[in-house]
Amino acid sequence: VAEDLPIKEAREKWVAPMEREYLVRLVTRCNGDLNAAAQEAGLHRKSLERLLRQHNIRASDLK
């Protein structure tokens, strides 16, 4: 990550790939069941759905 980036942008560049991988593994482990995945992650289902949209992840592809 470039040192001249604002902290928010630098953080997003570091965190986004790890967050995406976490979400893919979580939803895969729960066989695409977003209710189960949200519960396991300690999130509301709507929050999980928002994160999945941000990362262009379709739960139906991870069953």
N, C-alpha and C positions, 0 to 999 in steps of 0.2 A: 504494500500500500504506500502510495506516495506520501512523503512527509509534509507536503504543502497543502494537503487536503484539510478542510475543516474537520473537527473531531467527529461530528455526526456522520459525515460521508465516509470517513475512514472506518468508523465502527461498523457502518452498514456493509462495507466491502468485506470486512472480516467476519461479521456475524451471519450475514445472509446465506453463505454456502453451508455453514454448520446448521443453521436453523432449518434450511431446506432438507438436508440429510436427516435430521432428527424427525421432521414431519413425515417424510417418506417411510422411514423405519417404523414410526409409531402407527401410521395408518395401515401399513402392510401387516404389522404384528396383530392388529385388530381386524384383519380381513376386510378392510374398507368400511367398518362400522364406525361412523363418526361419533355416535353417542359414547361408545366404549372408549374410543381414542381420546375424546375430550375429557372423559372422566379420569382416565389414566394420566393425562397430562395436567390435570387440575385446572382445566379451562372450561368456559361455557362453550357449548357447541357452536354458537354464532362466532365466537372469537376464533375457534379452530377453523371454521369455514373461511373467515376473512384471511387468516394466515395462509391457508391453502390457495386461495385466489391470488394473493400477493406473489406466491411462488409458482403459480401456474401448475398446480398439482391437482389432478382429478382423482378423487378417492376411488371411483369406479375402475380406474386403471391399476389399482393396487390391491385388488381382491385376490 
